[in-house]
Amino acid sequence: MVNKISTSVFLNPHINKEGKSKLYIQVLIDRKTKRYPLEIFIYPKDFCRKTKKVKGADKDRINRIILREINRINDIYLELRELGEPINFETFENKYFDKAQVSLSEIIKLHCEKLPYSRFLRYSTLENKLKALFGDNVTINEINLTKIQEFDRSLKGLANNTIWDNHKDLKALINTAIRLDLYKHENPYKNFKTKYVQTMRTFLTADELALIEEKVDTFPDVVKKIANVFLFQCYTGLRYSDVAALKWENIRNNFIIIQTEKTNEIINIPIVNKAQVILEKQKNSNDKIFSIPSNQKYNHYLKLVALYAGIDKNLTSHVARHTFATISIELGIPIEIISKLLGHKDLSTTKIYTKILNPVLSEYMKKWDK
């Protein structure tokens, strides 16, 4: 009996911070199902579950893309039948991905399938860099050691750890291609190494944090609003992406319960009194607790927060998270607890903060010399 291939459209129930969900083509062969991402994000209300079609302003374009993909799958089915080849996911994917010609875009779609949308955007930026260097039609199999070395030279002038990040992401894409049997070479990163340089992380001391707390009500309204969000981050350790997406439904029994945007970890953070005071100020009918601008604008306003508070440090959203970690250590909270609150998968990541504190401890010890 010859297996048939049937298709349908699937809308991922996960909703990103923009309120949209990702569309997939769902393929059924021999009672087994696989889903292939389209990298199209729509509002759930714009998807008709009965007809499996998209409604809304952009419906014609999106439905054309869906139809084109379904027709392509049907053509592969007919080709396999004509060739007398077995019809299963192995033979289907050989044709669907055309292993020698699989594009960067296709690998990114597969790699980012279960990652948050923000990570997909990050990999899309990497894709643009590679296409600018090697051409729009570059495939994952063309990324060999020579091209990696050329890519590395193109990054010259960037900070060491920025270069490391670019290579880390490209290496992850190649590993995904190898895992899916879509890369025909040995992993070129076996012969190319980059090194991450541990840098001194900026954070606020308890005294500097107190300066913002004491002066926040004297700030101009827009700066005050940003300062309160920053303080909330300092009291909870939340990343920018998580505090920006925070909803009232995430507040339960004096805990913040969220699935983090970056790692998809579910974390439970007790709400301390200072954080509760800020929440009380945000009472509104909106779904999201805080109305925050883009990360870039947020960091711009934080420079004003530092200016008005009289703090000579470059404040960013990351500084709040570092501040939470370092002050928690100073307060004697066990490193294992801090790691759990920060959503770190590896305790060694959290232990970095114990090294950060050495200069602070030295400053405190100087008091013995006075």
Beta strands, then each sheet from edge to edge (+ up, - down):
strand 1: 5-11
strand 2: 21-29
strand 3: 32-42
strand 4: 47-48
strand 5: 53-54
strand 6: 251-252
strand 7: 255-259
strand 8: 266-270
sheet 1: 1+ 2- 3+
sheet 2: 4+ 5-
sheet 3: 6+ 7- 8+
end
